Structure formats: structure tokens, C-alpha cells
Amino acid sequence: MTEHARPAVDPADLAAIEQQLGRLPRGVVEVAARCPCGCPAVVRTLPRLPDGTPFPTTYYATCPRLTSAIGTLEADGMMREMTEQLTADADLAATYRAAHDDYLRRRSELGNVPEIEGISAGGMPDRVKCLHVLVAHSLAVGPGVNPLGDQALAALPQWWERGCCGVVADTPEQDV
């Protein structure tokens, strides 16, 4: 997929993402998943940001309610528990490695950045470092690809129940 072949991201979506993040989003090529309220929940970003910075996080959660709920899972120790699961379950480890390969393949569709070649995100393929990335990957590509993203997603409360996530004052924890 070339830069010129990609359709432009809808300006209304970019405005919603800016409100969610509290700043201008960078390198967004598409809304990869939406919250049930219709607002963007996950964006797909270029592997090299417009300022030239390599950016391995292809799938990036923007919904502040979603990122807050994921942060709670992280604070409760889910990443440590998942990393322990990987060492104890060879089948899970193999499936997680396949998720890493999927992530790299999908990122390569957007361009090749030598500085991050072979590096996915979220700790893949050997550990769990960031649930935000894993959940974003699962939301973007659907269930069955990233087993630990799916597991974290299943543990989340229904973050959208309090209304549209595009009009909240919560502050997300990430930096696209």
C-alpha cells in the first residue's frame, strides 16, 4: 500500500481523535476500530511519523475511557500474570509469536523502517509490556489473532456505557 493509495482520514475523525488525545494526532492512516458509540477507539499509524521518528506502535488506542480501563488492568498486575502464562504454556507462546508476526506484517503494509525492523510492540513476542497495544491490536484485527489482547479485552468493563467517549475530559496514557 503506498502513501498515495490510502484514502484520507475523515476530518471529523481526526478532530475526535484530537479531542480524545488532547493534542494533534500524528501519522494516522485510518480508524482501525470504533467504540460502540461510533467514535474512534483505535487508529492505525505509520511506522515512521511525519517528523521522521520511527514508531513501532501500528495500532494505537485513542479512546480515553478504553485506555483508562486498560490502565487499571495493568495496575492490577495482568501483564505479569500474562508473562507467566507465556512461560508455562508453549501453545499460548506460539500463538502469541504468531500475533507478533501478524503485527509486523500489517505494519510492513505501511512502509519499511529499518530502525524498528523485527520489533513489534507491547512486549511481543516474548513478554507482555503494554496491554494498550495488545488490546488495540485485537480490536483492530478482530478476535483470534492476538490471544493476550483478546484475553485483556474480555477482562475489560464496558467502557462505553457512560456515553460517547469522544467528549470526555479523561487523559489517555499514550503518546501517538
Secondary structure, DSSP 8 states (H G I E B T S, - for coil): --GGGS----HHHHHHHHHHHTS---SEEEEEEE-TTSSEEEEEE-SB-TTS-B----EEE--HHHHHHHHHHHHTTHHHHHHHHHHH-HHHHHHHHHHHHHHHHHHHTT---GGGTT--STTTTTS---HHHHHHHHHHH-TTS-HHHHHHHHHS--GGGGS-GGG-----S---
